[in-house]
Amino acid sequence: MTPAVRTLDLSRQFRAVRALDQLTLEVPPGIIFGFLGPNGSGKTTTIRLLLGLLEPTSGNAEVLGYNTQTHAEAIRQQCGALLEHTGLYERLSAEDNLDLYARFWRLPPAARRARIKDLLTDLDLWDRRGEVVAGWSRGMKQKLAIARALLHRPTLVFLDEPTAGLDPIAAVALRDHLSRLSANDGVTVFLTTHNLAEAERLCALVGVVRSGRLLAVGPPGQLSAGHDALRIEITGSGLTAPMLAMLGGLRGVTSARPDGRYLTVNLQSAADAPSVIRALVSAGFQLESVRNSAGSLDDVFQSLMEAP
Amino acid sequence: MSDAGAVAWKEWRELIGQRGLSGKQGIVLFAVTFGILLPLMNGRAWITSPMTALAWSWVPMFLVMTVIADAFAGERERHTLETLLASRLSDGAILFGKMGAAIGYAGILTVVCLILGLLTVNLAHRQSGLVLYAPSVILAMCVLGLLGAVFVAAMGVLISLRAATVRQAQQTLGAVIMVFLLVPVGLVTLLPTAWTHSMNLDAVGAARLAVLGLAAFAALDAGVVILAMAKFARTRLVAV
């Protein structure tokens, strides 16, 4: 099956800045792919390159089987996009914004009206469809921009920080919507996010990028499992400052953070855990429980960002 | 509706949606001033004077100037350009939709003002009998008006493509149009007197010269439009 996205040594240079550095990536169709990285790491540049809005300095990319440099129009035909900015026409109403893009996508009038009603109802915006967008909150604009990206039932959707500005309830609803899109309709979702918990819950595959370089790619669970570092959560009482200082000096302990009756200790590897527990108990800590908190995507991300 | 038509529809909706004198209010004010007030003040001369054709020929050009600078610079300023470029629309649809919207707006407003003026003068001076624009005046207004509007629209798009802000685009376009209008006048005044005396044209000679001038204007329009098409490249428009 043709991958939804395939890049080979894709690079983009802006004068002295290498925004993307030899990105080689393959995203299978029908999944939600999370592209993670700090600000300025090359996520937005990647989306622009994949949509044919920028030309690569070297390397090449294919989206839905089309080369981004020679068949960008065919790619845009089948993709939806929510980019860095919502891109809404603020002098127009919500309904007019969608109607405009529905015309761009050549939806017949009846289908256009029905689709707009469905999407606005789904996103809880139907009652406010006649309002000019300029006065809306960031979250509402974000929801409308997402509706616009999905309007023409694209095969592949690029979403740059889709839940930014959404309240928690709206964010959960959007995540559910995206999951359904992928599971039921086979739509590929390529999203960038800073929210690692969101990526962990939502994405079948994630890629971590830093300074334009892809550092890791794989299913979130696999990345976490392959992560050597370990976090243990210790519950008990009697923790003192000298005990914490002693912990900090133990071999293999990268950090120890107390929080009431809980103590979270980050270790370099699982082999260091027994010695930490022994040292704590010997020092007089009244141990109640120890929980092995498998490395989360957050841990993986942190360690990748901190790596030299 | 064609893709270019959809883009033009969007441009008009945005134009009308603007607040204050840039939007609906400005359009109504213009139509009332040039369609009712000035015709009332000038009487039948508003329709019959040869200056009418000359003056109205330039109106579409100036109307286009007021809106075209916004075409790309405005979208860039309001962060809507990238999303528009990420849509399925072709380069031609975006370019000609924007140009068409500006030319259409100017054309429609000019025609509305001319019709209003005609009605106003005939109603106000109905005792003097019906007065109409001469066919030659209508033809001159249409041809010159269209050529001027196309020139400014294409030039405006070219400038707007590169301008960082609408204000910058407006200022640059204003300067370019000023040069475009003043240079030919300046060149004529620089001609040797012997030449200008020898150009004592009869009616046929004047008509030939007019046709030649219009053909040159049309060629200039075509050149600027082709240049605008060549310069419109999505991959160079997205801000980085």
Interface residues (C-beta under 8 A of the other chain):
Chain A: F14 A19 T45 R48 L51 G52 L53 L54 E55 A72 E73 R76 Q77 C79 A81 L83 E84 H85 T86 G87 L88 Y89 E90 R91 L92 D96 L100 Y101 R103 F104 W105 R106 V132 A145 R148
Chain B: M1 D3 A6 V7 W9 K10 R13 E14 G17 Q18 R78 H79 T80 E82 T83 L84 L85 A86 S87 R88 L89 S90 R234 T235 V238 V240
